[in-house]
Amino acid sequence: MRTTTRGLLAALALGPLLTGCFVSDEGGSATDGAGGSGGRLKVALAVPPAQALSPYSNDATVLSKLSVAEGLTALNKDGAAAPALAKSWKQVNPTTWSFELRKATFQDGTDVTAESVVNSLEQAGKAAPKPRVLSDVTLTAKADDADTVTLTTKAADPVLPLRLASPALGILAPKAYAKDGTVSPVGTGTGPFGITKLTGKTKATLDRFDGYWGGKAKAPGVDVTWILDGTARASALRGGDVDIAEWIPTAQAKLLDKDTRHEVPSVRTDSLVLNTGSGLFTDASLRAAAREAVDGGALVDSVFGGYADPAQGLFGPAVSWADDNRVAVSGRAQAASAADVKAKTKGKTLRLATYTNRAELPEAATVLQQQLEKAGFTVKQDVREYTQMEADLLAGKYDALVFSRVTLLDTGDAVAYLASDYTSDGVYNIAGLKDPKVDQAIKSAAEEGDTKRRQQQIMRAEAEILRTDAVVPLVYEKVVQGIATDVEGVLLDPRERSLVDVDTHVK
């Protein structure tokens, strides 16, 4: 008997969504065969493409938000794995899973087959750098027949169905993959909307894909504009230039009509990430001094206008099980005094980075700079657009980063986030952390198949990470999305990976 493993994974659920449903359990839609008569959706997004919407970059979430590409599985509203391109699956043994594909078509008119699925997953495994979702797993795919794929992992991976829901593991048509390693999602996805034109980092045109297995979308298409400035996004919504504007800055939120302002409990945590691999913060006593100096609570009202809560750890209230399982942190280094900080950093400048894509972060960095300077540090800020600085961040060219991270973005399972960001070989390890106890704690969580015990292991790993002072949690954000009053069916997602689907339309 095949199963979607909801029983195993249900306790990974997040809080209820404010509106919308992320995936149907068996496919199909209320709009099957009907199509829509409303106008094209106009959407303003915040972070422009870094790599031409490659699924192996942070651009992958755009493909998910706009329903362009799909994986074998998706996440339902409770954060459990649900069918997508795979209509069912079963676990054969601890390291082997079998997935049965539904009948589906790529946007270039070719059929989705087991071979095309295997090709997509193999391409993801060969990508450099490797997608974060694969940072802690070795995955092998094999086509058993035209409609069946067997996936094998080197070690047991109890949450593989969740992992396969990652936007980075979207299944694209074979023509998407060039010999030079680049990937193009233009006209190669399987979702209800296909990209027909990508204009640099500023605009994209999506048209309804009438061959979508889940039925015709209600909207005939989506016109996307990337607007870096949050105030400009809010103004575009107020002026009627866009129907949906994501990530409204908190300073602008109260200026919107209350019927267009939608507050979403988020799994987004804003933190101060400290570079443990090079520079000032290789000294644990200086990291401890920085941790004691900063006060995230001071940011809640002054910077976020009340749209945030002080952070107690890496996981906030939108992760419903985190607080009950939180482990006290012990074994931290003793903080250097202000005098010791000045002596140890004499002639050296703390390079503090953040990015402009989230309007609150530069202001938060200014507050943190003042707090750090009171503790004896000399601080210089570097504030740029994220895509301009990602390579430098991963190369360890900063001492500290004011960072906003969706902790359950990649898989819906917290282990993947911890593995990519904090293990010694993590592909998104901006902190440069190499700590054997942290590695072991995350490994133990990854190996645990029982949901409740897995959650407990995750929180033990959180405590180990916080012990190192490689990251100082600041606030848990509440995301504000702007939606015109004549638009229905927008998905308000705490994981920020869904926005538009087959039911989203202008009335």
Steps between C-alpha positions, in 0.01 A plus 500: 500500500648834396494789742580870506655458848279772646472306823876499547545868418185668627660617821740716299198722438520875531225730616188531283515724194299817478358415161532264209597138461846410377436172324206276451540150632427324173553765235234675298332829572165667518600659168566173315420553135354843563777753480448854621356816353672755726792720406870425525649516847759771563748398769786696660777284649786623716814301417606509134634185333860425587548226239226543238253306719721193526347251745847448650513853640278701734294568187338159546238646734375723218420192294304368796327827589374545146404133443744454211677183607407205721682221677397142553331615820366823646426625849141519613369768733620306805854465367465129419596341168219473245482377141623719215662340193508178701147385570613251766807342656615235741811436704653167394770495770681764711700627201269425205175666388279435198301784338214452257464789254174656387431578135639850445645712223786749491427848372699420183245230416710196593382240749624470855663157518706312753809569288436876501454493877826309545676751273377797706605346829840399360555852369423640846750260655772612258433873540778718639442619757267221604146611594463547875233231518759239395771616739442215744393217272637294211215416264493250212206482257405210271215456252327167555253551216338797327300599808704376797815649655705339776702736721781369718687691768843414635365515855144475626307821429166480683373826351592446136143580381531840670842557344362437151254787547789747493477763224862413417391149398235610253470269200573672168492381139827356364558804280530718814847364572788636292836327462673785682299427816256790469130432544211689343146470635362705208229282349631184668301463823182305570299754702183688401709802388791488259768765459493637146742790546761599758634853471826512693441567868197722458204325339354161409194401299309185586212357301246243608602145407180339380653151511546508878402170661315682779268696272510843336591795720236767555742778401618514137851594607728680743711809435786522749704807586790494742499815711792517740374793705232396748344847509471489122329158518246635747444808283448281193224314686335818627512648151344195338810421294521150652246260646738325742806649671705273721697595809349837580742686733360539848533878475269489197256240627279737696480731199316231304125466514423236762321287240818475294738433791543134594719399794646149482658307789837409356771241556745782420762577766729803482843441654850636531722238335864511612785375281679236707733399217706816453535851636415636843247238598732203487545608864215342698523764776435773241202309364366475853555873549305571182218272615475679834515841331212463258138524606246376248216618720603858429421442133140383543337840526774733380573319172216253440211712624372215715497251210752275675566320828831473691677178405582230753671271251514406133136388484208725589131465585399410144690173556237368737710232669820701556431677828384190686819318403749783544823401681691734730834609353811421702874500449532839336831687504542782750444839341794738469457824692476828313863572587607157374296548184679828429838340567435190289357696209739795508559621146236260365153575371195278537360464148120494546297408192134499415287538189233735371244245379326506836452862593533447876845340490713811429323682783552201728869497406532863609349420840727198539802705401429737786460209742826339385692825521390539863659159560836622367488402130580733212235430238467575130190406305472362147140515375416380150243306303520131597599355164799736491640366826404131525832376358694717747286377789568136417869580453523637856584858403292650783520469876127518561175497305155625595308218338134414445450125448189294433594203715265246339535621143696221338307191608254583775730294722728696731789253470574605141528864608734414787713277276541755222569796731699357792674170420869498411425419136171691478451666162352817657728521802548878505620474861788274391417280800699180543405346831496119548232513770274703274561261210415200718187660642367578153593150379309347790192704410527400134510130589194509726183378330254543786347847463487595866853381572622670181362831625676451832827426322457811286470715810806336654686591182371856530650521850835371373504761224411783738776382734758595237364857463530458124151647478310736729121483441341846505131497406230281350343695215135534411482538123260751348370426151308759299203376295250709304139460610390364161743207513402161639688181577842637597690253719625643829774256584707504822778327306491768225520248217143531367318811377308440175330181379218378277234674709667843528321754282365851456125506560 
